[in-house]
Structure formats: structure tokens, C-alpha cells
Amino acid sequence: MRTRFWSLPLFLALVMIFSGYAQAADAQTEKEIQETLKKYSEAYEKRDIKAIMSFFSTDPGVILIDGISEFPIVGADQIKMTYERDFSQIQASRIEYTKTYVGGKGDTAWFTTSLIGHIKVENQESPIPALWSGVMQKTGGKWLIVQSHFSYVPIVEFEEGPAPAPETPAQKK
């Protein structure tokens, strides 16, 4: 039964990859998404909630997963309240993108970026590594976030050398 459960998602992922949906964005789309992410980080650093909200779709189904809340945050009003909560708890913030991938097709684009959030709380700045992925839709000539997912990554020190190979189910027995 487990083989069937995992084979369907794998099959669907392969179909999407080979059907052209998982493709790199063209140069213009990539440039526009990179510029949008840069402007978002500038608004975040200024703690400008109105500017931040201008990067999100006004569609009632827009979704934010912030890495803190127990459930997805749905709709512009809930997303705005989340940013207000966050900014009430921090003194300053800055986003430093480390590596970004942009894919796209037509008026839909997706991005995945690793970043370091430099957050100042109680007069102490801490670097917080995170991953951020999202889907954007071009509406009225502007790229708007329709889905956003933040995941915070623990700070760990890695040993030099290649990562160990994962154990197969047979090796675990």
C-alpha cells in the first residue's frame, strides 16, 4: 500500500517536470521577480505595511504561511494583521537574499529563495536563516504574491565533506 501512496505523487511530479510546468522563467520575468523581491525587502526594512501589502494579491484566497502561525493565513486582512503583529515585536529588520530561483510560464511565476533575516529584538540583532517560496501572478502589469510560504531553518554547523547518504528502508531493518 505504501508503494502506491508514494508512487502517485512521484508520477505527478515527473509529469509536471516533463510537461514544461517546472521551467526556468524567461530573462524578463526573472528580472521582474528579482526586482519585486528587492522592493519587498526594502518595504520590510522600513516596516511599511501598506507597501508590503501592495505586493500581495487582493484576491480573498491569497495565502501566507509564515512559519510561526499554526494555520495558513488567508486573505489580505489576516496577512496585514500578521505583519502588524510581527512588527510590534521587533525593533528593526533587514532581509538578505542568498540564492534565488525563479520559474515561470506566462503571467504566473514562482520563486524559491534562501535568505537571512536580520532581526533586532530587545536591542539585540540575530541572524535568522529562512527559506521563502511563493507564487506570483502578473495583474495589471505588476507581479503580485498569491501564495507565500516561509520556513525558518535552524542554525547548524556542518562538517566538511559530503553529506552522508540517506539510509534505504532495507538498511534500516
Backbone as JSON, one array per atom type, in Angstrom:
{
  "sequence": "MRTRFWSLPLFLALVMIFSGYAQAADAQTEKEIQETLKKYSEAYEKRDIKAIMSFFSTDPGVILIDGISEFPIVGADQIKMTYERDFSQIQASRIEYTKTYVGGKGDTAWFTTSLIGHIKVENQESPIPALWSGVMQKTGGKWLIVQSHFSYVPIVEFEEGPAPAPETPAQKK",
  "N": [[0.82, -1.2, 0.0], [1.98, 1.26, 0.76], [3.75, 1.72, -1.33], [2.09, 2.35, -3.49], [0.96, 4.72, -2.5], [3.12, 6.54, -2.44], [3.92, 6.43, -5.06], [2.09, 7.74, -6.72], [2.27, 10.63, -6.12], [4.96, 10.97, -6.95], [4.81, 10.23, -9.64], [3.07, 12.26, -10.59], [4.66, 14.53, -10.11], [6.8, 14.05, -11.86], [5.43, 14.11, -14.31], [4.65, 16.82, -14.36], [7.18, 18.05, -14.46], [8.23, 17.14, -16.9], [6.34, 18.08, -18.64], [6.7, 20.73, -18.97], [5.96, 22.57, -17.04], [7.59, 23.0, -14.87], [9.7, 25.01, -15.32], [12.44, 27.19, -16.0], [12.14, 30.7, -15.62], [11.7, 33.15, -18.24], [14.2, 35.58, -19.2], [13.27, 38.24, -18.81], [11.03, 37.95, -17.09], [12.31, 36.78, -14.89], [13.99, 38.91, -14.12], [12.07, 40.85, -13.42], [10.75, 39.57, -11.25], [12.9, 39.28, -9.45], [13.4, 42.0, -8.98], [10.98, 42.72, -7.79], [11.12, 41.19, -5.42], [13.31, 42.46, -4.25], [12.26, 45.05, -3.83], [10.24, 44.38, -2.06], [11.78, 43.56, 0.15], [12.93, 46.0, 0.83], [10.68, 47.47, 1.62], [9.97, 45.91, 3.79], [12.16, 46.31, 5.48], [11.75, 48.98, 6.07], [9.51, 48.68, 7.49], [7.02, 49.13, 6.44], [3.9, 48.62, 6.21], [1.75, 49.15, 4.48], [3.07, 49.36, 2.0], [4.16, 46.78, 1.87], [1.83, 45.24, 1.73], [1.02, 45.92, -0.79], [2.33, 44.2, -2.42], [0.96, 41.88, -2.36], [-1.7, 39.91, -3.67], [-5.09, 41.01, -3.94], [-7.01, 39.17, -3.93], [-9.4, 37.16, -2.29], [-8.54, 34.62, -1.65], [-5.79, 34.62, -1.26], [-2.8, 33.36, 0.16], [-0.75, 33.02, 3.03], [1.88, 31.44, 4.58], [3.52, 31.64, 7.44], [5.49, 30.47, 9.0], [5.31, 30.66, 11.71], [2.66, 30.88, 12.67], [0.0, 28.63, 13.48], [-1.8, 27.82, 11.53], [-2.45, 28.24, 7.98], [-2.51, 31.61, 6.76], [-5.11, 33.39, 5.53], [-6.26, 35.61, 3.09], [-6.18, 39.19, 2.62], [-6.68, 40.88, 4.87], [-6.09, 39.26, 7.12], [-3.41, 38.7, 6.57], [-2.29, 41.25, 6.71], [-2.72, 41.78, 9.45], [-0.95, 39.9, 10.5], [1.58, 40.89, 9.74], [1.48, 43.3, 11.18], [1.47, 42.28, 13.79], [4.0, 41.01, 13.81], [5.76, 43.22, 13.42], [5.23, 44.65, 15.71], [6.63, 43.32, 17.58], [9.31, 43.4, 17.01], [12.28, 45.44, 16.74], [13.81, 46.27, 14.58], [14.55, 45.26, 11.2], [15.97, 43.39, 8.51], [16.33, 42.03, 5.28], [18.32, 39.65, 3.72], [18.92, 38.26, 0.78], [20.15, 35.11, -0.26], [20.32, 33.09, -2.22], [18.44, 32.72, -5.13], [15.85, 31.23, -7.01], [13.95, 31.41, -9.94], [11.03, 30.52, -11.56], [8.71, 30.18, -14.29], [5.78, 30.76, -16.3], [4.1, 32.3, -18.72], [1.78, 34.53, -17.35], [2.23, 33.69, -14.78], [4.4, 33.07, -12.13], [6.96, 31.57, -10.12], [8.9, 31.42, -7.17], [11.81, 30.55, -5.3], [13.71, 31.12, -2.53], [16.62, 31.39, -0.55], [17.38, 32.93, 2.5], [18.65, 35.39, 4.82], [17.3, 36.65, 7.64], [17.75, 39.55, 9.31], [17.12, 40.35, 12.4], [16.15, 42.58, 14.91], [15.63, 42.48, 18.27], [14.78, 43.53, 21.47], [17.08, 45.18, 21.62], [19.04, 43.55, 20.54], [20.54, 42.1, 17.79], [19.8, 39.39, 15.66], [20.75, 36.87, 13.4], [18.59, 35.19, 11.26], [18.17, 32.38, 9.54], [16.28, 31.46, 6.67], [13.86, 29.96, 4.46], [12.07, 30.86, 1.6], [9.3, 30.57, -0.36], [7.17, 31.14, -3.15], [4.26, 31.96, -5.12], [3.56, 33.98, -7.84], [1.42, 36.23, -9.59], [0.9, 37.96, -12.56], [-0.7, 40.91, -12.69], [-2.4, 43.54, -14.07], [0.04, 44.5, -15.06], [1.76, 44.22, -12.93], [3.61, 42.18, -10.67], [2.14, 40.09, -8.35], [1.94, 38.57, -5.16], [0.42, 35.49, -4.68], [0.54, 33.23, -3.24], [2.45, 32.39, -0.45], [5.18, 31.11, 1.37], [6.97, 30.8, 4.21], [9.74, 29.31, 5.8], [11.5, 28.66, 8.65], [14.91, 28.05, 9.25], [16.94, 26.01, 11.21], [19.97, 27.12, 12.78], [22.84, 25.51, 12.08], [25.98, 23.84, 12.38], [27.99, 22.61, 9.86], [29.8, 19.67, 9.09], [32.89, 19.36, 7.33], [33.07, 18.07, 4.01], [31.27, 15.6, 2.03], [27.7, 15.17, 2.4], [26.28, 12.53, 4.36], [25.04, 9.54, 2.81], [21.54, 8.95, 2.55], [19.76, 6.5, 4.5], [18.45, 3.54, 3.13], [15.2, 1.92, 3.09], [15.73, -0.85, 3.38], [18.22, -0.89, 4.62], [17.63, 0.1, 7.1], [16.41, -1.91, 8.5]],
  "CA": [[0.0, 0.0, 0.0], [2.84, 2.45, 0.8], [4.32, 1.94, -2.65], [1.08, 3.06, -4.28], [0.78, 6.08, -1.95], [4.24, 7.4, -2.85], [4.13, 6.4, -6.5], [1.23, 8.73, -7.37], [2.89, 11.96, -6.12], [6.16, 10.94, -7.77], [4.35, 10.24, -11.03], [2.55, 13.61, -10.9], [5.8, 15.45, -10.16], [7.52, 13.81, -13.11], [4.6, 14.61, -15.41], [4.76, 18.28, -14.38], [8.53, 18.42, -14.89], [8.42, 16.87, -18.32], [5.35, 18.77, -19.47], [7.08, 22.12, -19.15], [5.49, 23.46, -15.98], [8.71, 23.28, -13.98], [10.73, 25.56, -16.18], [13.01, 28.47, -15.59], [11.46, 31.85, -16.21], [12.48, 33.87, -19.23], [15.06, 36.59, -18.58], [12.49, 39.41, -18.4], [10.25, 37.57, -15.91], [13.24, 36.63, -13.76], [14.41, 40.26, -13.72], [10.93, 41.49, -12.76], [10.53, 38.92, -9.96], [14.02, 39.67, -8.59], [13.17, 43.4, -8.6], [9.85, 42.71, -6.86], [11.62, 40.7, -4.13], [14.16, 43.53, -3.71], [11.38, 46.12, -3.33], [9.57, 43.83, -0.87], [12.72, 43.61, 1.28], [13.07, 47.41, 1.21], [9.47, 47.82, 2.37], [10.05, 45.18, 5.06], [13.14, 47.0, 6.31], [11.12, 50.23, 6.52], [8.33, 48.28, 8.27], [5.94, 49.83, 5.75], [2.88, 47.6, 5.99], [0.99, 49.5, 3.27], [3.89, 48.97, 0.85], [4.24, 45.31, 1.86], [0.55, 44.71, 1.27], [0.89, 46.17, -2.23], [2.95, 43.08, -3.11], [0.05, 40.74, -2.27], [-2.96, 39.96, -4.39], [-6.26, 41.34, -3.12], [-7.92, 38.03, -4.04], [-9.69, 36.65, -0.94], [-7.88, 33.34, -1.42], [-4.35, 34.75, -1.13], [-2.39, 32.57, 1.32], [0.57, 33.22, 3.61], [2.31, 30.55, 5.66], [4.6, 32.48, 7.97], [6.46, 29.73, 9.78], [5.04, 30.86, 13.13], [1.25, 30.59, 12.93], [-0.36, 27.22, 13.42], [-2.57, 27.57, 10.33], [-2.22, 29.23, 6.92], [-3.19, 32.9, 6.91], [-5.82, 33.55, 4.27], [-6.88, 36.91, 2.85], [-5.36, 40.38, 2.87], [-6.86, 41.4, 6.24], [-5.33, 38.41, 8.03], [-1.99, 38.89, 6.27], [-1.91, 42.56, 7.28], [-2.64, 41.63, 10.91], [0.25, 39.13, 10.79], [2.71, 41.82, 9.67], [1.36, 44.22, 12.32], [1.92, 41.52, 14.96], [5.45, 40.83, 13.73], [6.45, 44.49, 13.6], [5.06, 45.12, 17.09], [7.53, 42.53, 18.42], [10.71, 43.6, 16.63], [12.69, 46.83, 16.64], [14.33, 46.52, 13.24], [14.7, 44.05, 10.41], [16.56, 43.52, 7.18], [16.36, 40.75, 4.58], [19.47, 39.45, 2.83], [18.71, 37.07, -0.04], [21.41, 34.45, -0.53], [20.21, 32.4, -3.52], [17.04, 32.76, -5.57], [15.48, 30.57, -8.25], [12.67, 31.89, -10.45], [10.44, 29.77, -12.67], [7.52, 30.87, -14.73], [5.12, 30.45, -17.56], [3.06, 33.3, -18.97], [1.56, 35.5, -16.28], [2.42, 33.04, -13.49], [5.81, 32.81, -11.81], [7.2, 31.04, -8.78], [10.27, 31.66, -6.72], [12.31, 29.93, -4.08], [14.91, 31.85, -2.14], [17.13, 31.25, 0.81], [17.66, 34.28, 2.98], [18.97, 35.61, 6.23], [16.56, 37.77, 8.21], [18.49, 40.17, 10.42], [16.03, 40.85, 13.23], [16.59, 43.18, 16.17], [14.64, 42.38, 19.34], [15.37, 43.9, 22.76], [18.41, 45.75, 21.35], [19.98, 42.52, 20.12], [20.26, 41.61, 16.44], [20.05, 37.97, 15.43], [20.53, 36.39, 12.03], [17.64, 34.08, 11.23], [18.11, 31.81, 8.2], [14.94, 31.03, 6.29], [13.55, 29.65, 3.07], [10.81, 31.51, 1.22], [8.84, 30.24, -1.71], [5.89, 31.76, -3.42], [3.71, 32.01, -6.46], [3.13, 35.33, -8.19], [0.61, 36.36, -10.78], [1.03, 39.3, -13.13], [-2.01, 41.53, -12.77], [-2.26, 44.96, -14.37], [1.44, 44.81, -15.29], [2.53, 44.11, -11.69], [3.66, 40.85, -10.08], [1.54, 40.04, -7.01], [2.03, 37.29, -4.46], [-0.87, 34.82, -4.43], [0.84, 32.2, -2.26], [3.75, 32.65, 0.14], [5.47, 30.15, 2.42], [8.24, 30.98, 4.9], [10.16, 28.25, 6.7], [12.72, 29.05, 9.35], [15.88, 26.97, 9.22], [17.82, 26.11, 12.39], [21.38, 27.36, 12.52], [23.64, 24.33, 12.42], [27.32, 23.84, 11.8], [28.16, 21.43, 9.04], [31.14, 19.13, 8.98], [33.37, 19.43, 5.96], [32.94, 16.82, 3.27], [29.92, 15.37, 1.51], [26.68, 14.71, 3.33], [26.15, 11.07, 4.31], [23.92, 9.05, 2.0], [20.4, 8.53, 3.39], [19.56, 5.06, 4.6], [17.3, 2.97, 2.41], [14.38, 1.1, 4.01], [16.36, -2.14, 3.62], [19.33, -0.69, 5.55], [17.08, 0.44, 8.41], [15.93, -3.14, 9.16]],
  "C": [[0.87, 1.26, 0.0], [3.43, 2.76, -0.57], [3.34, 2.71, -3.52], [0.94, 4.5, -3.81], [1.87, 7.0, -2.45], [4.42, 7.43, -4.36], [3.28, 7.45, -7.21], [1.84, 10.13, -7.31], [4.17, 12.02, -6.97], [5.79, 11.01, -9.24], [3.87, 11.63, -11.43], [3.68, 14.63, -11.0], [6.57, 15.28, -11.46], [6.74, 14.31, -14.32], [4.71, 16.12, -15.51], [6.13, 18.71, -14.89], [8.67, 18.26, -16.4], [7.39, 17.55, -19.21], [5.63, 20.26, -19.58], [6.61, 23.06, -18.06], [6.61, 23.84, -15.03], [9.87, 23.81, -14.82], [11.23, 26.88, -15.63], [12.23, 29.57, -16.29], [12.33, 32.45, -17.3], [13.21, 35.02, -18.53], [14.27, 37.8, -18.07], [11.68, 39.11, -17.13], [11.16, 37.44, -14.7], [13.68, 37.99, -13.23], [13.29, 40.95, -12.94], [10.66, 40.89, -11.38], [11.64, 39.3, -8.99], [13.83, 41.11, -8.1], [12.02, 43.51, -7.6], [10.3, 42.25, -5.47], [12.5, 41.76, -3.46], [13.3, 44.65, -3.11], [10.62, 45.66, -2.08], [10.5, 43.95, 0.33], [12.95, 45.05, 1.75], [11.86, 47.87, 2.03], [9.48, 47.15, 3.74], [11.01, 45.87, 6.01], [12.57, 48.31, 6.87], [9.91, 49.97, 7.42], [7.07, 48.97, 7.75], [4.86, 48.81, 5.34], [2.06, 47.89, 4.74], [1.77, 49.08, 2.03], [3.99, 47.45, 0.74], [2.95, 44.72, 1.3], [0.34, 44.94, -0.22], [1.54, 45.06, -3.05], [2.05, 41.84, -3.11], [-1.2, 40.98, -3.1], [-4.08, 40.33, -3.43], [-7.31, 40.23, -3.2], [-8.16, 37.47, -2.65], [-9.01, 35.33, -0.63], [-6.37, 33.42, -1.29], [-3.92, 34.11, 0.19], [-0.96, 32.91, 1.72], [0.78, 32.15, 4.68], [3.57, 31.2, 6.2], [5.63, 31.76, 8.82], [6.26, 29.85, 11.28], [3.62, 30.42, 13.47], [0.96, 29.11, 12.73], [-1.07, 26.86, 12.12], [-2.19, 28.57, 9.25], [-3.06, 30.48, 7.17], [-3.81, 33.21, 5.56], [-6.47, 34.92, 4.2], [-6.02, 38.07, 3.31], [-5.49, 40.9, 4.3], [-6.05, 40.59, 7.26], [-3.83, 38.57, 7.82], [-1.51, 40.21, 6.86], [-1.77, 42.46, 8.8], [-1.38, 40.85, 11.32], [1.48, 40.03, 10.75], [2.67, 42.83, 10.82], [1.83, 43.55, 13.6], [3.45, 41.41, 14.96], [6.19, 42.13, 14.02], [6.27, 45.07, 15.0], [6.04, 44.42, 18.04], [9.0, 42.73, 18.11], [11.02, 45.08, 16.5], [13.16, 47.18, 15.24], [14.49, 45.19, 12.52], [15.3, 44.39, 9.05], [16.62, 42.13, 6.58], [17.56, 40.73, 3.64], [19.22, 38.14, 2.07], [20.07, 36.44, -0.35], [21.41, 33.7, -1.86], [18.74, 32.34, -3.88], [16.9, 32.04, -6.9], [14.12, 31.09, -8.65], [12.25, 31.0, -11.62], [9.21, 30.52, -13.14], [7.01, 30.4, -16.06], [3.99, 31.46, -17.73], [2.99, 34.31, -17.85], [1.63, 34.89, -14.89], [3.91, 32.76, -13.31], [5.89, 32.28, -10.39], [8.65, 31.29, -8.45], [10.55, 30.85, -5.48], [13.59, 30.66, -3.75], [15.33, 31.45, -0.74], [17.54, 32.66, 1.24], [18.11, 34.26, 4.42], [18.15, 36.83, 6.65], [17.37, 38.3, 9.39], [17.45, 40.91, 11.25], [16.6, 41.39, 14.53], [15.42, 43.17, 17.15], [15.36, 42.67, 20.65], [16.84, 44.32, 22.61], [19.46, 44.73, 20.96], [19.58, 42.0, 18.75], [20.65, 40.15, 16.32], [19.84, 37.65, 13.96], [19.61, 35.17, 12.07], [17.57, 33.55, 9.8], [16.7, 31.29, 7.91], [14.91, 30.65, 4.81], [12.21, 30.3, 2.78], [10.48, 31.08, -0.19], [7.48, 30.87, -1.91], [5.51, 31.65, -4.88], [3.22, 33.42, -6.68], [2.33, 35.29, -9.49], [0.73, 37.79, -11.27], [-0.38, 39.83, -13.37], [-1.82, 43.02, -13.01], [-0.81, 45.38, -14.53], [2.32, 44.69, -14.05], [2.46, 42.68, -11.17], [3.15, 40.91, -8.65], [1.65, 38.64, -6.44], [0.62, 36.74, -4.25], [-0.71, 33.69, -3.42], [2.26, 32.44, -1.77], [3.97, 31.69, 1.3], [6.89, 30.4, 2.95], [8.5, 29.75, 5.77], [11.46, 28.7, 7.34], [13.61, 27.84, 9.47], [16.76, 27.1, 10.46], [19.26, 26.37, 11.97], [22.15, 26.14, 13.0], [25.01, 24.49, 11.79], [27.48, 22.52, 11.07], [29.62, 20.98, 9.07], [31.57, 19.27, 7.53], [33.23, 18.07, 5.31], [31.5, 16.63, 2.83], [28.97, 14.9, 2.61], [26.58, 13.19, 3.24], [24.94, 10.69, 3.47], [22.79, 8.65, 2.93], [20.27, 7.02, 3.4], [18.34, 4.65, 3.8], [16.46, 2.19, 3.41], [15.03, -0.24, 4.34], [17.49, -2.02, 4.64], [18.83, -0.41, 6.97], [16.64, -0.8, 9.19], [16.97, -3.77, 10.0]]
}
